[in-house]
Amino acid sequence: MGVFDNLERKLEGVVNGAFARAFKGDVQPVEITARLQKELDAEARLLSRNRKLVPNDFTIGLSSHDYDRLVPYSRTLNQDIIPQLREYAANAGYVFNGPVTIAYEQDAELPLGQFTVDSQAVAAAATPATTTSIRRAALVLEVNGIRHPLTEPGFTLGRGTDADVRINDPGISRLHARVSVHGQGDRPQVSIEDMGSTNGIIVDGRRVQSAPLREGSRIELGNTRMLVRSPVTDV
């Protein structure tokens, strides 16, 4: 109890600042934090005598009104909530299977002031492509400093375990987009397509449902920026 009280006190400054003005009468950040803490307790699974596995991937469902007010603050909010969840877990003997992520999705059926929490234990991302496979590719997609070769048939991008390339970004849906690659050699045909994501896709500054990609194309999913580039142009 003392640990969670301390968590709420640490968040109090956030709630009384910009968040309090934005969420007056609506879903409050401390309410979300309290619910996530209860989710850890409810979903804890025994690993050993003193350790329990808990979810590390959370999706908060919000009414349309609460979603519109919360999402602009989601990055800052998560920067406050996630360290406190880690602290709570450490004190309770809980173990995360990978990085803690919190995403927010709109649920038109939810009434104002109510929200849902969906959670799962997600393993850490798979090992990046080998240096050889990257050098053999005509183009690569660079995501957070990691290069993924653009070879047939392509891959999916998302936050969830179903995605081929997992990205730890709360603004990205669990299965956000598909990158398709046709042809080999020096000039493969590459395109990207939205898979029904919440926040959409931006290519070269333009919001699109689908678009061709070429060397130099810049893609934005959530808060993550990606670049299509040729590995042979490296200095």
C-alpha positions in Angstrom: 0.0 0.0 0.0 2.8 2.4 0.9 4.4 1.8 -2.5 1.2 2.7 -4.4 0.5 5.7 -2.2 4.0 6.9 -3.1 3.2 6.3 -6.8 0.1 8.5 -6.6 2.0 11.2 -4.8 4.6 11.3 -7.6 1.9 11.6 -10.2 0.0 14.3 -8.3 2.1 17.1 -9.8 1.2 15.9 -13.3 -2.5 15.7 -12.5 -2.6 19.1 -10.9 -0.9 20.7 -13.9 -1.7 20.5 -17.6 -3.5 17.1 -17.2 -5.9 18.5 -14.6 -7.0 21.2 -16.9 -7.4 18.8 -19.8 -9.2 16.1 -17.9 -11.4 17.9 -15.4 -14.5 15.7 -15.0 -13.1 13.1 -17.4 -10.8 10.1 -17.0 -7.9 11.0 -14.7 -4.3 9.8 -15.1 -4.2 8.5 -11.5 -7.3 6.4 -12.2 -5.5 4.8 -15.2 -2.4 4.2 -13.0 -4.5 2.6 -10.3 -6.2 0.3 -12.8 -2.9 -0.8 -14.3 -1.6 -1.6 -10.8 -4.7 -3.8 -10.2 -4.1 -5.4 -13.6 -0.6 -6.5 -12.5 -2.0 -8.0 -9.3 -4.9 -9.8 -11.1 -2.8 -11.2 -14.0 0.4 -12.2 -12.0 1.5 -15.7 -12.8 3.8 -17.7 -10.6 7.4 -18.2 -11.9 9.1 -19.2 -8.7 8.6 -18.8 -5.0 9.4 -15.1 -5.0 8.7 -14.1 -8.6 5.6 -13.7 -10.7 5.3 -12.9 -14.4 3.0 -9.9 -15.1 1.7 -8.2 -18.3 4.0 -5.5 -19.9 1.8 -4.5 -22.9 -1.3 -2.5 -22.1 -4.1 -1.0 -24.2 -6.4 1.6 -22.6 -9.8 1.8 -24.3 -11.4 5.3 -24.0 -14.6 7.0 -25.0 -14.3 9.3 -28.0 -14.3 12.4 -25.7 -11.6 11.0 -23.4 -9.5 9.7 -26.2 -9.4 13.1 -27.9 -8.3 14.8 -24.7 -5.8 12.2 -23.5 -3.9 11.2 -26.7 -2.1 14.6 -27.1 -0.6 14.0 -23.7 0.0 10.2 -24.0 3.8 10.3 -24.4 4.3 12.6 -21.3 1.8 10.6 -19.3 3.5 7.3 -20.1 6.9 8.8 -19.1 5.4 9.3 -15.6 3.3 6.1 -15.3 5.8 3.5 -16.6 8.6 4.1 -14.1 6.1 3.9 -11.3 4.7 0.6 -12.6 8.3 -0.7 -12.7 8.8 0.4 -9.1 5.6 -1.2 -8.0 6.4 -4.4 -9.8 9.9 -4.6 -8.3 8.6 -4.2 -4.7 5.9 -6.8 -5.3 8.3 -9.4 -6.9 6.8 -9.1 -10.3 8.7 -9.7 -13.5 8.1 -8.1 -16.9 8.9 -10.2 -20.0 9.9 -7.2 -22.1 9.6 -3.4 -22.2 6.5 -1.8 -20.7 4.2 -0.2 -23.3 0.9 1.6 -22.9 -1.3 2.4 -25.9 -4.6 4.3 -26.1 -7.4 3.3 -28.4 -10.8 4.8 -29.1 -13.9 2.8 -28.2 -17.1 4.6 -29.4 -19.3 2.4 -27.2 -17.7 3.5 -23.9 -19.4 6.4 -22.0 -17.6 9.5 -20.9 -15.4 8.9 -17.9 -15.1 5.1 -18.2 -12.2 3.1 -19.7 -11.1 -0.5 -20.2 -7.7 -2.2 -19.9 -6.5 -5.0 -22.0 -3.1 -6.5 -21.2 -0.7 -9.3 -22.2 2.8 -10.5 -21.4 4.9 -9.8 -24.5 8.4 -11.0 -25.0 11.2 -8.7 -26.1 11.6 -8.0 -29.7 13.4 -10.5 -31.9 17.0 -10.2 -32.9 17.6 -7.7 -35.8 18.5 -8.9 -39.3 22.1 -10.0 -39.9 24.7 -7.7 -41.4 24.9 -9.9 -44.5 21.2 -9.8 -45.2 21.2 -6.0 -44.9 24.2 -5.6 -47.3 22.5 -7.8 -49.9 19.3 -5.8 -49.9 18.9 -2.9 -52.4 16.9 -1.0 -49.8 16.4 -1.1 -46.0 13.9 0.4 -43.7 15.6 2.1 -40.7 13.5 2.0 -37.5 15.0 3.4 -34.3 18.5 2.8 -35.6 17.8 -0.8 -36.6 17.8 -1.7 -40.3 15.3 -4.2 -41.8 16.1 -5.4 -45.3 13.3 -4.8 -47.9 13.1 -8.1 -49.5 10.2 -10.2 -50.8 7.5 -10.6 -49.6 8.0 -7.8 -47.0 6.8 -7.6 -43.4 4.2 -6.1 -41.0 4.9 -3.3 -38.5 3.2 -3.0 -35.1 3.3 -3.0 -31.4 1.9 -6.5 -30.8 3.4 -10.0 -31.0 1.6 -10.6 -34.4 3.8 -8.0 -36.1 7.0 -9.1 -37.9 8.7 -5.9 -36.8 7.7 -4.9 -33.3 8.0 -1.2 -32.3 7.7 0.0 -28.7 5.6 3.1 -29.3 2.2 3.7 -27.6 1.0 5.6 -30.7 1.3 2.5 -32.9 -1.4 -0.1 -33.1 -0.7 -3.8 -32.4 -0.8 -4.5 -36.2 -0.4 -1.1 -37.8 0.9 -1.4 -41.3 2.2 -3.8 -44.0 5.3 -3.2 -46.1 5.1 -5.1 -49.3 8.1 -5.9 -51.5 7.8 -7.3 -55.1 10.8 -8.2 -57.2 14.5 -8.5 -56.4 17.7 -6.9 -57.7 18.5 -3.2 -57.7 14.9 -1.9 -58.1 12.3 -3.8 -56.0 8.8 -2.4 -55.9 8.0 -1.4 -52.3 4.8 0.0 -50.8 3.2 0.5 -47.4 -0.5 0.0 -46.5 -2.5 0.9 -43.4 -3.9 -2.3 -41.7 -6.8 -0.4 -39.9 -4.6 1.4 -37.4 -5.9 3.9 -34.9 -3.5 6.8 -35.8 -2.8 6.1 -39.5 0.3 6.5 -41.6 2.2 9.5 -42.8 4.6 9.2 -45.8 6.7 12.2 -46.8 4.5 14.5 -44.7 1.2 13.3 -46.2 -1.4 11.1 -44.5 -2.1 8.1 -46.7 -4.0 4.8 -46.7 -1.3 3.3 -48.9 1.7 4.6 -50.8 4.7 3.5 -52.9 8.1 3.8 -51.1 11.5 4.7 -52.6 14.9 5.5 -51.4 14.6 8.6 -49.1 10.9 8.0 -48.2 10.1 9.1 -44.7 7.4 7.3 -42.8 5.7 8.2 -39.5 3.8 5.8 -37.4 2.7 7.2 -34.0 5.7 8.9 -32.6 8.2 6.8 -34.6 9.9 8.1 -37.7 11.4 5.7 -40.3 13.5 6.1 -43.3 13.9 4.0 -46.5 17.5 4.0 -47.5 20.2 2.1 -49.5 22.8 0.5 -47.3 25.5 1.1 -49.9 25.2 4.9 -49.3 26.5 4.6 -45.8 29.6 6.6 -45.1 
